[in-house]
Amino acid sequence: MGSGCICSGEYIAEEVKALGRAVEKNREKLSRTSGREVGYSVAKRDFTDKHLQEFARGFHQLFCGEMCPERRKCQVDWYAYCTVGRESF
């Protein structure tokens, strides 16, 4: 997102919702593959360890490129943000 984003509140709200859905999907997958019910906290830890960086990059590109109501007027260079310094996540 970066400094200067005028839609940071919307970004955070949508990211929290998307992250919850992603963790729940991960919980269901882990439960299916293990053959037993896996709790949300275990799924959240697994998701954070294995998928969070990819999720963050993908969500950023999705929100800034398609969802943000100000994307056509945005002064933040979201493409550069998503493609430079990926290892810093």
Secondary structure as the mmCIF struct_conf table of DSSP 4:
data_model
#
loop_
_struct_conf.conf_type_id
_struct_conf.id
_struct_conf.beg_label_comp_id
_struct_conf.beg_label_asym_id
_struct_conf.beg_label_seq_id
_struct_conf.end_label_comp_id
_struct_conf.end_label_asym_id
_struct_conf.end_label_seq_id
TURN_TY1_P TURN_TY1_P1 SER A 3 GLY A 4
TURN_TY1_P TURN_TY1_P2 ILE A 6 CYS A 7
HELX_RH_AL_P HELX_RH_AL_P1 SER A 8 SER A 34
TURN_TY1_P TURN_TY1_P3 GLY A 35 GLY A 35
BEND BEND1 ARG A 36 ARG A 36
HELX_RH_AL_P HELX_RH_AL_P2 TYR A 40 LYS A 50
TURN_TY1_P TURN_TY1_P4 HIS A 51 HIS A 51
HELX_RH_AL_P HELX_RH_AL_P3 LEU A 52 LEU A 62
HELX_RH_PI_P HELX_RH_PI_P1 PHE A 63 MET A 67
TURN_TY1_P TURN_TY1_P5 PRO A 69 LYS A 73
BEND BEND2 VAL A 76 VAL A 76
HELX_RH_AL_P HELX_RH_AL_P4 TRP A 78 THR A 83
BEND BEND3 VAL A 84 VAL A 84
HELX_RH_3T_P HELX_RH_3T_P1 ARG A 86 SER A 88
#
